[in-house]
């Protein structure tokens, strides 16, 4: 019993050993093992614990090694394989490209008056859902401050169209924008923008043109000289924050600086105003379709005035008809009629087939190829010299002059002076003058006969101006132009155009023609253009209007007058063209010449032209209308 309790106690004290008892072992062997040394028992347990710990360390280290290898592979992919691609993405996020707004160059006249300029303007937006006042109260405060006058009722009606983003006005001047801002109206916003502004409005619109809402030139110099007017806009990269804000420290030095050059024109705004006033009054008087005035310095081709009526306000170009955007002095062809006769006289003098004292018999009519040609007066003038042919504008005299020149030589001379070519003026839309081909011109004698008095071919008013400029300046064909150059605020020229000049006539021939043209003003059809104390040469013209498909319109004509002054030292050419004047007494002498006189008087005053030392008296002798 004692032995049994001892074994039982032993089992209670070490139950684990009881569980570890191998099957089939005897109790005596268990007793011998238990009674053995305790150190021997510990030596059997410790190796098992060490084995478990080593495995765990290996597992941990394995995981760590695998993690390190994975990180290495990932880093290799990020830095080596995908590095350039990721770097590019980072640069795109951190750096942005900017192209700041650079104002378009201003346009000024020859004395510095501003014709076109970029200025800061404002657009007005309203958001009715944000109003704290009633719509009627908001409308009452805004209505007097908008550029386009409107009523309170109209504004209230507009407020009801949308809850937000209603545009009330654009291009609002800064002074009006400030007044609106001072009202502190909730739901009213002002948006800044740069717009092109034309302070002279319609005064020089046919020259300047306009730019549209997309800042693209659509007419005039704004269109043809875009490269000169657009300053170079720099493009550069800057660093930005995560929110997209530009970091000023990384802005390039001098990024917001640009040149202050302006495009200066040859046009004198004062003369432009005088010409427009005189032309407008005459168009109204004769209910004419349209008219034009051109003034050129023949020494270098500078256009001092270029006026077309009717015209438009470039600040409100959207309200104008498309036809008004075209400068018809460079884009429309017409038959010049008698204003071309001095050019033909110069051709004949240069060819040596006539002299100033040559006398021609004018019977009043002549038949060519079965066609009966008459003078405008329907009467003959008898024996008259070359100057008198111009004075009375004799068609018959001119036909006989040009018949002395072989038709082929005459045709070659017309080509030589530039018929069939452009003047290359610095405006868009210029068309070349038109002359029939050589075969058609030589086939029938009627072609040379009608060309003798300025019909059968067509040109632009600018081309006619250029040809008379060659008479005024001693025989040189200069290029008409409106651009003087690029100047800085001090007036110093940094660039100017290079213009072509060719010789057409000897100086003596040009001088003889100018003196003959003087007799047209003193004794002929151009008396209405005379200015006391000044020697002026001129030539009237009244031409039938041609139809688009040939022939002439029954009751439509173009009246014109060209003047050269001063005769003792020719320099300036003035051309006036009036299209389709209405009435019975509508000729170049009655419609166009008076306009030329008003323009000449203004030119004399502005240019300080001194009176002639020995001006001839005005003595009209041969009264013929042309």
Buried (B, 14 or more C-beta within 10 A) or exposed (E): EEEEEEEEEBEEEEEEBEEEEEEEEEEEEBEEEEEEEEEEEEEEEEEEEEEEEEEEEEEEEEEEEEEEEEEEEEEEEEEEEEEEEEEEEEEEEBEEEBEEEBBBBBBBBBEEBBBBBBBEBBBBBBBBEEBEBEBEBBBBBBBEBBBEEBEBEEBBEBBEEEEEEBEBBBBBBEEBBEBBEEEEBEBBBBEEEBBBBBEBBBBBBBBBBBBEEEBEBBBBBBBBBBEBBBBEEBEEEBBBEEEEEEEEEEBEEEEEEBEEBBBBBBBBBBBBBBBBBBBBEBBEEBEBBBBBBBBBBBBBBBBBBBBBBBBBBBBBBEEBEEEBBBBBBBBBBBBBBBBBBBBBBBBBBBBEBBEBEBEBEBEBBBEBEEEEBEBBBEBBBEEBBBBBBBBBBBBBBBBBBBBBBEBEEBBEBBBEBBBBEBBEBBBBBBBBBEBBEEEEBBEBBBBBBBBBBBBBBBBBBBBBBBBBBBBBBBBBBBBBBBBBBBBEEEEEEEEEEEBEEEEBBBEEBBBBBBBBBBBBBBBBBBBBBBBEEBBBBBBBBBBBBBEEEEEEEEEBBBBBBBBBBBBBEBBBBBBBBBBBBEEEEBBBBBBBBBBBBBBBBBBBEBEEBEEBEEBBEBEBEBEBBB
